[in-house]
Amino acid sequence: MIEAIEDLKAQLGQNGYLTDDSLAAALYLAENLEKPLLLEGPAGVGKTELAKAWSRLRKRRLIRLQCYEGLDESKALYEWNYQKQLLYIQIAALTEKGWETGRKQIFDQEFLLKRPLLSALTSPEPVVLLIDEIDKSDQEFESFLLEALSDWQVTIPELGTISAVTRPYVVLTSNSTRELGDALRRRCLHFTIDYPEFERELAIVELNVPDIDRKFASQLVEFVQTIRKQSLKKPPSVTETIDWVASMTLLGSELTTDTVRATLSALLKYTKDRELVTDKLPFLLKP
């Protein structure tokens, strides 16, 4: 593996994010090619946390745009401060400026409410822009993003084209609840993050629950990896694994039917999943 990628992997680890060589390579390329990085995978596998760790590592402010159904320009890019504009017009009408002068000046950046995208592009200091759960937005919003992600600029009708002051590092995340468009994919580097293999998940647990006995931690991670193979509506995420391990340590250092039943709500968030696992506990806990 290239030394620069190994260094990046180690630096991410020092900032609380344990990754593998492939993901470190994707991040290295995104950083040096100045391309957005699209991360797809199940919820809770560390997509958002990677953006946070990248932000900490490069000492860049993190600007987060949380996507949802119906998200539009007014919440993602900008909005005019109508109250301030109206107040300015009223004052202008009572002064020598008059209505005509006031009308021309109300569409100035002074009256602009910057939303995450515009804030990232106009920030004087480089930032990390996290566009989280892009799959929750619609294709119309995807199309709107294309100009910003390919040309590093946006167009505001009243002001014209605004180009990036500094280019942000961009991370887009998707839980794959819908298929993203080809045009968006072409503008990004792509990586799929899946649930970690045993050794890496164990290392993540030990990093986040530092006082845990290694043998006990191994038993718990092995149990989690086993139940992910069951027919669950929502397999436990890495975040939920950490929460469950922390819960188990509060009850002692034994993996038993009683301790699992008492803490299963920290690991599985659907009743049917908990019932399924509870019914199979004698089999799942076999030595």
C-alpha positions as CSV (number, residue, x, y, z in Angstrom):
1,M,0.0,0.0,0.0
2,I,1.2,3.5,-0.9
3,E,2.9,5.2,2.1
4,A,0.7,8.3,1.9
5,I,-2.5,6.1,2.2
6,E,-1.0,4.2,5.1
7,D,-0.3,7.6,6.8
8,L,-3.8,8.8,6.2
9,K,-5.2,5.5,7.6
10,A,-3.1,6.0,10.7
11,Q,-4.1,9.6,11.1
12,L,-7.8,8.7,10.9
13,G,-7.2,6.1,13.6
14,Q,-5.6,8.8,15.8
15,N,-8.8,10.8,15.3
16,G,-11.1,8.0,16.4
17,Y,-11.9,6.4,13.0
18,L,-10.6,2.9,12.2
19,T,-10.7,2.2,8.5
20,D,-9.3,-0.3,6.0
21,D,-6.9,0.3,3.2
22,S,-9.6,0.6,0.5
23,L,-11.6,3.3,2.2
24,A,-8.4,5.2,3.1
25,A,-7.4,5.1,-0.5
26,A,-10.8,6.4,-1.6
27,L,-10.5,9.3,0.8
28,Y,-6.9,10.0,-0.3
29,L,-8.0,10.2,-3.9
30,A,-11.0,12.5,-3.0
31,E,-8.7,14.8,-1.2
32,N,-6.1,15.1,-3.9
33,L,-8.4,15.1,-6.9
34,E,-10.7,17.5,-5.2
35,K,-13.7,15.3,-6.0
36,P,-16.8,14.6,-3.9
37,L,-16.8,11.2,-2.2
38,L,-20.1,9.3,-2.3
39,L,-20.4,6.7,0.5
40,E,-23.1,4.1,0.3
41,G,-24.0,1.4,2.7
42,P,-26.4,0.4,5.6
43,A,-27.2,3.0,8.3
44,G,-24.8,3.1,11.2
45,V,-21.6,1.7,9.5
46,G,-19.6,4.9,9.9
47,K,-20.3,7.0,6.8
48,T,-21.2,10.2,8.7
49,E,-18.4,9.5,11.2
50,L,-15.8,9.5,8.4
51,A,-16.8,13.0,7.4
52,K,-16.5,14.1,11.1
53,A,-13.1,12.4,11.5
54,W,-11.9,14.0,8.2
55,S,-12.9,17.4,9.5
56,R,-11.0,16.8,12.8
57,L,-8.0,15.5,11.0
58,R,-7.7,18.4,8.6
59,K,-8.9,21.0,11.2
60,R,-11.7,22.1,8.9
61,R,-15.1,23.2,10.1
62,L,-17.8,20.6,9.3
63,I,-20.9,22.0,7.6
64,R,-23.7,19.4,7.5
65,L,-26.7,19.4,5.1
66,Q,-29.2,16.8,6.4
67,C,-31.3,15.7,3.5
68,Y,-35.0,14.8,3.7
69,E,-38.0,14.5,1.3
70,G,-39.0,17.9,0.0
71,L,-35.6,19.5,0.6
72,D,-35.2,22.5,-1.8
73,E,-32.9,25.5,-2.5
74,S,-34.4,27.6,0.3
75,K,-33.1,25.1,2.9
76,A,-30.0,23.9,1.1
77,L,-28.6,27.0,-0.7
78,Y,-30.0,30.3,0.3
79,E,-33.1,32.3,1.3
80,W,-33.8,36.0,1.2
81,N,-34.3,37.7,4.6
82,Y,-37.7,39.1,3.7
83,Q,-38.2,40.8,7.1
84,K,-34.9,42.7,6.8
85,Q,-35.7,43.6,3.1
86,L,-39.1,44.9,4.1
87,L,-37.7,47.0,6.9
88,Y,-35.0,48.4,4.6
89,I,-37.7,49.4,2.0
90,Q,-39.8,51.1,4.7
91,I,-36.8,53.1,6.0
92,A,-35.6,53.9,2.4
93,A,-39.1,55.3,1.6
94,L,-38.9,57.7,4.5
95,T,-35.4,59.0,3.6
96,E,-33.6,60.6,0.7
97,K,-32.8,57.2,-0.8
98,G,-36.4,56.7,-1.8
99,W,-38.2,53.6,-3.1
100,E,-36.3,53.2,-6.4
101,T,-32.9,53.1,-4.7
102,G,-34.1,50.9,-1.9
103,R,-35.7,48.5,-4.4
104,K,-32.4,48.0,-6.2
105,Q,-30.4,47.4,-3.0
106,I,-32.5,44.8,-1.3
107,F,-31.1,42.0,-3.4
108,D,-27.6,42.3,-2.0
109,Q,-25.6,39.7,-0.1
110,E,-26.3,41.7,3.0
111,F,-29.9,40.4,2.8
112,L,-29.0,36.8,2.0
113,L,-29.5,34.0,4.5
114,K,-26.8,31.4,3.7
115,R,-27.8,27.8,4.0
116,P,-25.2,24.9,4.2
117,L,-24.2,24.7,0.5
118,L,-23.7,28.4,0.1
119,S,-21.9,28.6,3.4
120,A,-19.5,26.0,2.3
121,L,-18.7,27.6,-1.0
122,T,-18.3,31.1,0.4
123,S,-16.4,30.2,3.5
124,P,-13.0,32.0,3.6
125,E,-11.6,29.0,5.3
126,P,-11.7,25.5,3.7
127,V,-14.5,23.3,5.2
128,V,-15.7,19.8,5.0
129,L,-19.3,19.7,3.5
130,L,-21.3,16.7,4.6
131,I,-24.4,16.1,2.4
132,D,-26.0,13.4,4.6
133,E,-28.5,10.8,3.5
134,I,-28.8,12.2,-0.1
135,D,-31.1,9.2,-0.9
136,K,-33.8,10.8,1.2
137,S,-34.1,13.8,-1.2
138,D,-35.6,13.6,-4.6
139,Q,-34.1,13.6,-8.1
140,E,-34.9,17.3,-8.6
141,F,-32.6,18.1,-5.7
142,E,-29.9,15.9,-7.1
143,S,-30.1,17.8,-10.4
144,F,-29.8,21.1,-8.4
145,L,-26.6,19.8,-6.8
146,L,-24.8,19.1,-10.1
147,E,-23.7,22.6,-10.7
148,A,-22.2,23.0,-7.2
149,L,-20.4,19.6,-7.3
150,S,-19.0,19.8,-10.9
151,D,-18.2,23.5,-11.3
152,W,-17.9,24.6,-7.6
153,Q,-20.3,27.4,-8.2
154,V,-24.0,28.2,-7.8
155,T,-26.3,30.6,-9.5
156,I,-28.6,33.0,-7.7
157,P,-30.9,34.8,-10.2
158,E,-30.6,38.2,-8.4
159,L,-26.9,38.0,-7.9
160,G,-25.6,35.9,-10.8
161,T,-23.0,33.1,-10.5
162,I,-21.2,32.7,-7.2
163,S,-18.0,30.7,-7.4
164,A,-16.3,28.9,-4.5
165,V,-13.9,31.0,-2.4
166,T,-12.2,27.8,-1.3
167,R,-13.1,24.3,-2.5
168,P,-14.6,22.2,0.3
169,Y,-14.0,18.6,0.8
170,V,-17.4,17.0,0.1
171,V,-18.8,13.8,1.5
172,L,-22.2,12.5,0.4
173,T,-23.8,9.6,2.2
174,S,-26.6,7.3,1.1
175,N,-28.3,4.4,2.9
176,S,-29.4,3.1,-0.5
177,T,-33.1,3.5,0.1
178,R,-33.4,4.6,-3.6
179,E,-31.1,4.5,-6.6
180,L,-29.1,7.7,-7.1
181,G,-28.9,9.2,-10.6
182,D,-26.1,8.5,-13.0
183,A,-25.3,12.2,-13.3
184,L,-24.6,12.6,-9.6
185,R,-22.5,9.4,-9.5
186,R,-20.4,10.6,-12.4
187,R,-19.3,13.7,-10.4
188,C,-18.2,11.7,-7.4
189,L,-15.8,9.0,-6.4
190,H,-17.8,6.1,-5.0
191,F,-17.2,3.7,-2.1
192,T,-19.5,1.2,-0.4
193,I,-19.1,0.8,3.3
194,D,-20.4,-2.5,4.7
195,Y,-20.5,-3.9,8.2
196,P,-16.9,-4.3,9.4
197,E,-15.2,-7.7,9.6
198,F,-14.6,-9.2,13.1
199,E,-11.1,-7.8,13.8
200,R,-12.0,-4.3,12.8
201,E,-15.3,-4.2,14.7
202,L,-13.5,-5.6,17.8
203,A,-10.9,-2.8,17.4
204,I,-13.7,-0.2,17.1
205,V,-15.4,-1.6,20.3
206,E,-12.1,-1.5,22.2
207,L,-11.5,2.1,21.1
208,N,-14.9,3.2,22.3
209,V,-15.2,1.1,25.4
210,P,-11.6,1.2,26.5
211,D,-11.7,-0.6,29.8
212,I,-13.4,-3.7,28.5
213,D,-11.7,-7.1,28.8
214,R,-10.6,-8.3,25.4
215,K,-12.0,-11.8,25.7
216,F,-15.4,-10.5,26.8
217,A,-15.3,-7.9,23.9
218,S,-14.5,-10.7,21.5
219,Q,-17.4,-12.8,22.7
220,L,-19.8,-9.8,22.3
221,V,-18.6,-8.8,18.8
222,E,-18.8,-12.5,17.7
223,F,-22.4,-12.6,19.0
224,V,-23.3,-9.4,17.0
225,Q,-21.7,-10.7,13.8
226,T,-23.7,-13.9,14.3
227,I,-27.1,-12.2,14.7
228,R,-26.5,-10.0,11.6
229,K,-26.8,-13.2,9.7
230,Q,-30.3,-13.7,10.9
231,S,-33.4,-12.5,9.0
232,L,-33.6,-9.2,10.7
233,K,-35.6,-6.1,9.6
234,K,-32.6,-4.0,10.7
235,P,-29.3,-5.6,11.5
236,P,-27.4,-3.9,14.3
237,S,-25.1,-1.0,13.2
238,V,-21.6,-0.4,14.5
239,T,-23.0,2.4,16.7
240,E,-25.6,0.0,18.2
241,T,-22.9,-2.5,18.8
242,I,-20.9,0.0,20.8
243,D,-24.0,1.0,22.8
244,W,-24.8,-2.7,23.5
245,V,-21.3,-3.5,24.6
246,A,-21.3,-0.6,26.9
247,S,-24.6,-1.8,28.3
248,M,-23.3,-5.3,28.8
249,T,-20.3,-4.1,30.7
250,L,-22.6,-2.4,33.2
251,L,-24.1,-5.9,34.0
252,G,-20.8,-7.7,34.5
253,S,-18.6,-9.7,32.2
254,E,-20.7,-12.6,31.2
255,L,-22.6,-13.3,28.0
256,T,-25.7,-15.1,29.2
257,T,-29.3,-15.4,28.2
258,D,-30.3,-13.1,31.1
259,T,-27.8,-10.4,30.3
260,V,-28.6,-10.5,26.6
261,R,-32.4,-10.2,27.2
262,A,-31.8,-7.3,29.6
263,T,-29.8,-5.3,27.1
264,L,-31.2,-6.4,23.7
265,S,-33.1,-3.1,23.3
266,A,-29.7,-1.3,22.9
267,L,-28.8,-3.6,20.0
268,L,-32.1,-4.2,18.1
269,K,-34.6,-1.5,17.6
270,Y,-37.5,-3.5,16.3
271,T,-39.7,-5.7,18.5
272,K,-39.9,-8.5,15.9
273,D,-36.1,-8.6,15.6
274,R,-35.8,-8.8,19.4
275,E,-38.4,-11.6,19.6
276,L,-36.6,-13.5,16.8
277,V,-33.2,-13.3,18.5
278,T,-34.7,-14.0,22.0
279,D,-36.3,-17.2,20.6
280,K,-33.0,-18.3,19.2
281,L,-30.8,-17.4,22.1
282,P,-30.2,-21.0,23.3
283,F,-28.8,-21.7,19.8
284,L,-27.0,-18.4,19.4
285,L,-25.2,-18.7,22.7
286,K,-24.0,-22.2,22.2
287,P,-20.2,-22.4,23.0
